Amino acid sequence: MTRSLVSKIFAAIVVTVTLAACGEDNLLGPNPEDVQFAPSLDIDLSTMIQKPSGLFFADSTVGTGLVAASGDAVTANFTLWLSDGNLIDGGTDTWVLGTLELFAGGDEGLRACRSAA
């Protein structure tokens, strides 16, 4: 999974989670299609896949490995950006999917992408 891919997945998720925490009436946050993303993030939701949950993702480099499932440990490089382009976190981490170690959208996003190996 590329850093760019993970950035895009988490950017859309973080915007929603962050704005929900800031007092939005909708507990799930704003509709991502209504959010204006900073041009530096290069996020175009019209080119992404939308899951039934509302999560948008793009698998910019489709791997040939297995799709991750609950109980799998997944290591990913990630960068978290707010919709205004401000960096809030990043690095490499490992999460066990389905164990609430990662917020629901992140868990779902990592499951949606095939591994590179």
N, C-alpha and C positions, 0 to 999 in steps of 0.2 A: 504494500500500500504506500503510495507516495505522500510526501509531506503536503503537496498541493491538494491532493484528494482529501486528506484528513482535515486540512485547514478549511476546506469548503464545507465538509460535513459538519464540523464542529462550529463553524461560524454561524450557520443558519440555526443550529440548535442553541448556541450560547445566546444569540440575540433574543430568541424566544424565552429562554429561561431567565435571562437577566431582566428583560422588560416585565415579565410576570412578577418578579420579585420587587419591582419598583412600583407596584400598585395598580397594574392594569386590571380592569374589571374581569377579564377573561383569565381564569387561573392558569390556562395553558399558554398564555401570552398572545401577542398579536399574530395575525395571519402573516406568515413570511412573505406572501405575495404583496402585502401592503407596506413592507419595510423597505426603506431606501438604503441600499448598501453602499459603502464608500467605493468609489471606482478602483482604488488600490486593491480591493479584495477580489476583483474580477469574478463576481458571482452573478451568473445569469440563470435564474431559476427555470427559464423556458428551455434550457438545454439539459436540465437535470431530471432524474426520475423521482416521482413523488409516490411515497408509500401510502397505504390507506390511513395510517396514523397521522399523516400530514408531513412527515419527515421528507425533506428533499435531499438527494445525494447524487454524486457523480463518481463513477468508477473510472477515472481517467486512464489508468493502466490496469486492464483486466488481467488478473493472474490466472494460473492454471491449477492452482491448489484447491483444496477443499474449502467450502463455505464454512465459516465458524458457526458453532452451535452452543447452546447453553452448556456450561461446564467446561468449555474450552478456554485455555489461557491464551490471550491475544496480546502481543506486543506491538505497539504502534508508535511512530513518531507523530506528534500532534502539535498544533499551534492553535490557541484559542484567541479569536479576535471578536471585538464588539462590532456592531454594524457600522459604526463611525470610523472604523479602521484602526482603533486602538488595540494594541497587543495586551492581553491580560495573563497569558500563561503559555507554556510550551515545554517540550522535552520529549523524552521517551519513557513510556510506562507500560506495565503489564497489568491486565485486568482479567478476571475470570468472569465470563459472560453469564448473565442470569443470576448473579449473586448480589446485586445492588451495590457493587463496588463502583459502578459508573452510572451516571444518570440515564434514565430510560432511553432517551434519544441517542445518546452515545452508544449504548449497548446495541440498539437496533441498527445504527449506522455501521458499526463494525461487523455485524452479522450480514449486512447487505453486500459486502465487498469480498471478493475472493482473494486469498492470499497470493503473494507473488511467487511462492515456491511450491 
